[in-house]
Amino acid sequence: MKKIIFILMFLASSLSFTSPTWIEFLIKVDSPQNAAKIVAATDKFMSSEFVKNNFKGSLHLNAYISGGKVEETHAFAILQPSLAEHEIWMAKVSNPENEEVRKFGSVLNANSEGIGTRINKFIQTYGTPSNKDTVWAIYPFRTKQSNVEDIIEATEDLNEAIKDTFPGQFGLSERMAGGGMQTHLYTVGYESLAEMEQWEDSAPRDAGVSPFDKEMDKLVEWHEREIVRNIRVYDSAMTLQDFVE
């Protein structure tokens, strides 16, 4: 836990503080029993008076279904109104006198291994934002900064082409730190795996996405797709819709 806090505080010093930001803490969990202990500890921590009085964002506890590195099996995704707000939160959880944080950290350290941290800046959302979306396909890529304007234009064209048939939501974010060679990513949300598979097998998807794929292949280098599922969503302070709208 201390290592995660130190890394994030170090990286935050060089990043933009005003844009909506989401941070991923990647962990490896070796067994379903250990995962259950982490879920229980997270439930307890997020229901504590400390969190209720101090946390202004939303926390998603995700499990990897496919993709990702070999090491990580789960991730905590923290959605914050800004990186500045997140720095305030991290300063509070780094207080060694905080008993709630100590208890949560001890369970996390005993039942998982920290793999890394990724910091992302939210750019834009498309489709229909919904708190019901719990399955996420993540499409990371690498590009030149000079291509970003063309990528946004291509994404807006895609949104126009599929807006009457696409069932979910999708967003474009910039990887600010921790992504290795990745510079940006799309996150595509669905209510279920069945909804995702139905859309990916549909004719409207092929007709709408094919021109986008051709244009993007000129602008980006795609990396491996990841699929994650929300195990828990703690959004009493801020919902996903609040974050993207």
N, C-alpha and C positions, 0 to 999 in steps of 0.2 A: 504494500500500500504506500509506504514512504517513497519507494522508487517511482511509482506512477506519479505521485504528487510532485516530486522533484523534476521529473522529465517535463511534465506539463507546464510548471511554473517557468522552467528554463525556456521552453519553446515560445511561450506566450509573450516574452519580451520583444520579439521581432515581428509580431503579427498584428493585423488590423483588429481593433477592439470594438468596432461599432456595428458590424454586420451580424445577422443571425448566424449562429455557429453551432455545429454539432461535432462532438468529440467521441471517438470510439476507444474504449479500453479493451484490448483483445486478451483473452485468457484461454488456457488449456485446462480442461476438466477431464479426469481419467475414468470416471464411472458415473452411472446414473445416481448412485447414492450420494456422491460428492456434489453433483449438480443439485439434487434435492435440498441438501444442506445450504447451498448458496442461495437458492430461491427463498428458503425459509428465512435466512438471515437478512436477505434484501427486503423481504416483506416487512420484517420487524423494524429494520432501520428506516425504511421509507415511511413508516407509520409513526415514527417517533416525533415528539414535540420539537426536537432540534431541527429535523428536516422540515416539518410543517412551518416553522417560524423563519427558516433561512433559505430554503431552496426555491428558486424562482423559475426553474425550468421543468423539463419532462425527462424521465429516465425510461429507456427501453432495455430490457434484458433479452437478448437475442440468442438463438441457437442456429448454428450453421447447418443447412440441409445439404448444400453442395458448394464446391469451389472453395476459395480461400487457400491459405497455406496449410501445410500438413499439421502445423502446431495448434492453431487456434480451433476451438470447438464452440466457444461462446463469446459474446461481446456485450459490454455495457455501452449503450449509445446515449449520451447526454445532450439534449437539445436545449440551447440557451438563447435568450434574446440577443446576446452579444458576448464576445470573448471577455470584455470587461466584467460583465456580470458573472461569468464563469470564474474569473480570477478571484472575485470576492468570495464565491462559494468555496474554491479550493483553499483559500487562506483560512477559512473557518474549519474545514475538515482536516487541515494540517495541524490544528491545535492539539498538542500531546495530552492536554488535560481533558479532552472531550471523551467521555466514557462510551457514548453511543458509537462514535467512530472507531474507538479501540475494539469494541466487541465485534462490530461488523468486519473490521480489518483482520481480526484474528481468525474468523471463520473463513474469509476469503483466502488468506494466506495458507491455511491448513488444507484447503480443498481444491486449490487451483494454482496454476503457474502463470504469472504475467508474461505476455508475449510482446506487447507493444502498444503504442498509442498513435492514433491518427486524428488530425485536426482538419475539419472541413468547413469551408465558408459557403453558405447557401446563396445561390444566385437567383433562381427563378423556379416556380412550380407551374405545372400544366395539368390538364385533365380536371378531375373532380376530387378535391381534397376531402378525405374522410377519415375519421378516427376508427372506422371499422376495418381498415386495411391492416392486415397482420402478417402478410407474406410479401417479402421484398426481393426483387431481382436487382442486383447491383452490377453496373457495367462501367468499370474503370477504364480510363484510357490516358494516353500521353499525347500532348500536342504542343505546338509553339504558341506563345502568347499572341502572336500576330494572327493566328487562326481563330481566336475566340469569338470575335465579332461574327465571322462567317458561321461558326458552330451555333451561336445563338439564333441567327437568322434561319439556319436549316432546322433547328428545333422548333421554332415558331411555325415554319411551314409544315412540319410533321404534325404539330398540334392541330393546325387548321384542317389537315387531311383526315385525321382520325377522331376529331372531337365528337362526332355523332355516333361513333361505334365503340370507342375504347372505354372499357368499364372502370378503369382505375385512375390512378394519378401518377405523374412522374415529375422528377425534379432534376435540375442541373446544379452541381456543386463544384467548388474548386478545392482540391487537396492542398492545404496550406503547409502541412508537415506530416511526416511519418508514412507517406505513401510510396517511398522509394522512387521509382521512375514514373509513377502515376502523377498526373497533373490535375485531372478532373474526373468526375464520375456522374453517371445517371443513376437515380434510384427510382424504381418502378414498383408501385404498391398495388396489391390485390387483396381482396377479402379472403381468398383461399387459393391453394394450389390448383384446385379444379378450375377456378375462374382464370387463373394464369394460363393453364394448358388449353382451355377453350379459346381464349383470345389468340394464343400463339398458333393455333391450328386453323384460324378463321381466314376466309377470303378477304374481308376488309383489312385485316392486319397486313396481309401480303401486299395488297394494293397500296396501302398508305405508307408502309414502312420501307418498301423496296427503294423508292427514290431517295429517301433519307439515308439508307445504308450506302448507296452508291456515292452520295455526296460526302458522307462522313469518312468513307474509306480513303478519300483524297486528303482529308484533313487530320486524321488521327491514327494512332497505333493502338488497337484495342488490346486490353489485357483480359485475363480469365474472368468470366462471369461468376458471381457469387449469388447464392440464394439463402436468405435467412428468414426465420420465423420469430415473431414476438412471443416469448414465453410469458413475459409480464410487461405491462405498460403502467407506469406511475405518473399520472398527469394531473394531479390535483391542483398544481400551480399553473401549468400551461399545457394545453393539448397540442396534438400534432397540427390540427387545423389552425390554432393560434399561431403556431410557428411559421407555417407556410403562407398564410393569408396576409 
